[in-house]
Amino acid sequence: MVTEYSESGKIFTEVIRKQPVEVWIQTTHQLMRGYIHIRPDARLKDEIDHQELSLAVTDAAVYNSEGGILFETKFLALNRSQIVWIIPVREIVELPET
């Protein structure tokens, strides 16, 4: 990582650009929808597999077991040990009605 200093001592660090990926996340107790941000050269799985305790989710909506929204928030730190599954919204295939 490149660190630069101004004459006044202000520290500038490199900005890491990430792409938002809209996902559904099932935890041990709730279902949520929001965005996980990944580096352009990485996969969603790479972001999920980081060793950090929490996974950042932005613009999140958390649902109860009946499908009602419990709350919405701009930022949520999700404990990775609580994740059951994650599905990118763009990967969901709608099944035809039978």
Secondary structure as GFF3:
##gff-version 3
##sequence-region A 1 98
A	DSSP	beta_strand	3	5	.	.	.	ID=ss1
A	DSSP	beta_strand	11	13	.	.	.	ID=ss2
A	DSSP	beta_strand	19	27	.	.	.	ID=ss3
A	DSSP	beta_strand	31	38	.	.	.	ID=ss4
A	DSSP	alpha_helix	44	48	.	.	.	ID=ss5
A	DSSP	beta_strand	54	63	.	.	.	ID=ss6
A	DSSP	beta_strand	69	79	.	.	.	ID=ss7
A	DSSP	three_ten_helix	80	82	.	.	.	ID=ss8
A	DSSP	beta_strand	83	88	.	.	.	ID=ss9
A	DSSP	three_ten_helix	89	91	.	.	.	ID=ss10
###
